[in-house]
């Protein structure tokens, strides 16, 4: 039995590890696409001369005084082009009137395909349309942010209110301290007893005033009676003299 050569064994191992032929991928081939025809379109001279026809078509959708001077053209095909005119309407700076003209062939008459108002390079236009799904997402995000900010603000307000209440309670404690228990006594003397004594003195003075007033009234009455008796005696003496 002959021994296998090392070269043959290595070749067989390489063949076993190699992928099947159907699984092998060919290297991509770089094939250049044919260049597009970039030859500029030559405008139809007949269409270029049809400016009055283009203005007449525009006057069907706007006033004649809103159509300004010519503002160039754009050739779309050999027999299709668009003529532009300045727009003089207020509120439309940079906009242009456009009239698209065409001919079927070189012998066909000029036909107006379309007239419209288009924005120019410096025109003021509306912002780009945003789908409602994106608008709602932005709205929800804004609402959530505002709600979070409102919650934090309410927490801050609650904390400030709690601090104010604590300060008020501390002030009340200072006003209601233990010294209020000794307000009724000064130097060991009961203030209430002093008040009662003063009230009693005031009552005695009032009674004395009342008694003085009654004595004065009695004296006044006695004096009045004396005066009346004197007058009676005078009248009696005068009557005796006349007789």
C-alpha positions in Angstrom: 0.0 0.0 0.0 1.5 3.3 -1.2 1.7 6.3 1.0 -0.2 9.4 0.0 1.9 12.4 -1.0 1.6 15.5 1.1 0.8 17.6 -2.0 -2.1 15.4 -2.9 -3.5 15.6 0.6 -3.3 19.4 0.7 -5.0 19.7 -2.7 -7.9 17.5 -1.5 -8.3 19.6 1.7 -8.5 22.8 -0.4 -11.1 21.2 -2.7 -13.2 20.2 0.3 -13.1 23.6 1.9 -13.9 25.5 -1.4 -17.6 26.4 -1.8 -19.7 24.8 -4.5 -19.6 26.3 -7.9 -23.2 27.4 -7.8 -22.6 29.4 -4.7 -19.7 31.4 -6.1 -20.4 35.0 -6.9 -19.0 36.7 -9.9 -17.2 39.9 -9.4 -19.3 42.9 -10.3 -18.6 44.4 -13.7 -18.4 48.2 -13.9 -20.4 49.1 -16.9 -20.8 52.8 -17.5 -24.3 54.0 -18.5 -24.6 56.0 -21.6 -24.5 59.7 -21.0 -27.8 61.5 -21.3 -28.2 63.9 -24.1 -27.6 67.3 -22.6 -28.0 69.3 -25.8 -30.0 72.5 -25.0 -33.4 72.8 -26.5 -33.6 75.5 -29.1 -36.7 77.6 -28.5 -39.4 77.9 -31.2 -39.1 81.4 -32.6 -42.8 81.5 -33.5 -43.7 80.8 -29.8 -41.2 83.5 -28.7 -43.0 86.0 -30.9 -46.5 85.0 -29.5 -46.1 87.3 -26.4 -49.3 89.2 -27.2 -51.3 86.0 -27.4 -49.8 85.0 -24.0 -50.8 88.3 -22.4 -54.3 88.0 -23.8 -54.6 84.5 -22.2 -53.4 85.9 -18.9 -55.9 88.7 -19.0 -58.6 86.1 -18.8 -57.6 85.3 -15.2 -56.3 88.6 -14.0 -56.4 92.4 -14.6 -54.2 93.8 -17.4 -52.5 96.2 -15.0 -51.2 93.3 -12.9 -49.2 91.9 -15.8 -45.7 93.5 -15.9 -42.8 93.4 -18.2 -41.4 90.3 -19.8 -39.3 88.2 -17.5 -37.7 85.5 -19.7 -38.8 82.1 -20.9 -38.2 78.4 -20.4 -38.0 76.0 -23.4 -39.4 72.5 -22.6 -39.3 71.0 -26.0 -38.8 72.0 -29.6 -42.3 73.4 -29.9 -43.2 73.9 -26.2 -42.1 76.8 -24.0 -43.3 79.1 -21.2 -43.2 82.9 -21.3 -42.9 84.7 -17.9 -44.1 88.2 -17.0 -43.7 90.2 -13.8 -46.5 90.3 -11.3 -47.6 93.7 -10.1 -50.2 92.6 -7.6 -49.7 93.8 -4.0 -48.6 91.2 -1.6 -46.8 89.0 -4.3 -43.2 90.3 -4.5 -41.0 88.0 -6.6 -43.9 86.2 -8.2 -44.4 85.8 -12.0 -47.2 85.2 -14.4 -46.6 82.2 -16.7 -48.1 81.3 -20.0 -47.2 77.9 -21.6 -47.4 77.8 -25.4 -47.1 75.0 -27.8 -47.3 73.9 -31.5 -47.9 70.4 -32.8 -45.4 70.9 -35.6 -43.8 73.7 -37.6 -46.9 74.4 -39.6 -49.5 74.3 -36.8 -50.8 77.4 -35.0 -49.8 78.5 -31.5 -51.9 77.1 -28.7 -52.0 78.2 -25.1 -51.7 75.2 -22.9 -51.8 76.8 -19.4 -51.7 80.1 -17.6 -50.8 80.5 -13.9 -49.0 82.5 -11.2 -45.7 81.0 -10.1 -43.2 82.0 -7.4 -39.8 83.3 -8.5 -36.4 82.9 -6.9 -37.0 85.7 -4.4 -40.8 85.1 -3.9 -42.3 85.1 -0.5 -44.0 81.7 -0.2 -45.9 79.7 2.4 -43.9 77.4 4.7 -43.4 73.8 3.7 -46.4 71.6 4.4 -46.0 69.6 7.6 -48.1 66.3 7.8 -50.7 66.2 10.5 -49.0 63.2 12.1 -45.9 65.2 12.7 -47.9 68.2 13.9 -49.7 66.0 16.5 -46.4 64.5 17.6 -45.0 68.0 18.2 -48.2 69.1 20.0 -48.1 66.1 22.3 -44.4 66.7 23.1 -45.1 70.4 23.9 -48.1 69.5 26.1 -46.0 66.9 28.0 -43.2 69.4 28.5 -45.6 72.0 29.8 -47.3 69.5 32.1 -43.9 68.6 33.6 -42.9 72.2 34.1 -46.3 72.9 35.7 -45.8 70.0 38.1 -42.4 71.3 39.1 -43.7 74.8 39.6 -46.6 73.6 41.7 -44.2 71.6 43.9 -42.1 74.8 44.4 -45.2 76.7 45.3 -46.3 74.1 47.8 -42.8 74.2 49.4 -42.9 78.0 49.7 -46.3 77.8 51.2 -45.2 75.2 53.7 -42.2 77.5 54.7 -44.5 80.4 55.2 -46.8 78.4 57.4 -43.8 77.3 59.5 -42.6 80.9 59.9 -46.1 81.9 61.0 -46.2 79.1 63.5 -42.8 80.2 64.9 -44.1 83.8 65.3 -47.2 82.5 67.1 -45.0 80.5 69.5 -43.0 83.6 70.3 -46.2 85.6 71.0 -47.6 82.7 73.1 -44.4 82.2 75.2 -44.3 81.3 78.9 -43.9 84.9 80.0 -47.6 85.4 79.5 -48.2 83.3 82.5 -46.6 86.0 84.7 -48.5 88.9 83.3 -51.0 88.9 86.2 -48.3 89.5 88.8 -45.8 92.3 89.1 -43.2 92.2 91.8 -45.3 89.6 93.6 -48.4 91.8 93.6 -51.6 90.5 92.0 -52.6 92.9 89.3 -56.2 91.7 89.5 -56.4 92.7 93.1 -55.0 96.2 92.3 -57.6 96.5 89.6 -60.4 95.5 92.1 -59.2 98.1 94.6 -59.1 100.8 92.1 -62.6 99.9 91.0 -63.8 100.1 94.6 -62.2 103.5 95.1 -63.9 104.8 91.9 -67.3 103.6 93.2 -66.7 105.4 96.6 -65.8 108.6 94.8 -69.0 108.3 92.7 -71.1 107.8 95.8 -69.5 110.8 97.5 -70.2 112.9 94.4 -73.8 111.8 94.4 -74.2 112.7 98.2 -72.6 116.1 97.6 -75.0 116.7 94.8 -78.0 115.8 97.0 -76.8 118.2 99.8 -76.3 121.0 97.3 -79.9 120.5 96.0 -81.3 120.5 99.6 -79.4 123.7 100.3 -80.8 125.3 97.2 -84.3 124.4 98.1 -83.9 125.9 101.6 -82.6 129.1 100.2 -85.6 129.3 97.8 -88.0 128.8 100.7 -86.3 131.6 102.7 -86.5 134.0 99.7 -90.2 133.3 99.3 -90.9 134.0 103.0 -89.1 137.3 102.8 -91.1 138.3 99.8 -94.3 137.5 101.7 -93.4 139.6 104.6 -92.6 142.6 102.4 -96.0 142.3 100.7 -97.7 142.1 104.1 -96.0 145.3 105.5 -96.9 147.3 102.4 -100.6 146.4 102.9 -100.6 147.5 106.5 -99.1 150.9 105.7 -101.8 151.6 103.1 -104.5 151.0 105.7 
